[in-house]
Amino acid sequence: MRHNKKINHLGRTASHRSAMLSNMATSLIMHKRITTTVAKAKALKKFVEPLITKCKQDTTNSRRVVFSYLQNKFAVTELFKEVSVKVADRPGGYTRIIKTGKRMSDAAEMCFIELVDFDENMAKQPVAKKTRTRRSKKAVEAAPVETPAAE
């Protein structure tokens, strides 16, 4: 039975897993999208979303807490300068996982994990709809027909 076993250990020791998640989170923050396996992406989502929530308050303490997880000052700066501005009004759900199929070598399920507000392709832009008109006999009959004037 799996009672109280919520964490996926990913076949690694605790120190290896925390280092891997820290490196993946840094890559995600710097590049806005990375390709990985579905299991790692789900673990990364649980790791990085609380950090993004923490970056909404730009205080010295929150910077120190985020740095203790990431160990990369460039990623921390990027997170607090660019990412926090875009996610300021979002209540959660900062990442998106898009499955891409199986890897050729070992058939592992692969996916993208990306920051939601930084994807230009998925951004909600107003699409101009074409107004379609229907032709009917009434519309054709109502139109005035020009007849040549007889002189």
Helices and strands as residue ranges (DSSP letters): H 14-31, E 33-37, H 38-54, H 60-70, H 73-78, I 79-83, H 84-86, E 95-102, E 109-115, G 116-118, H 137-142
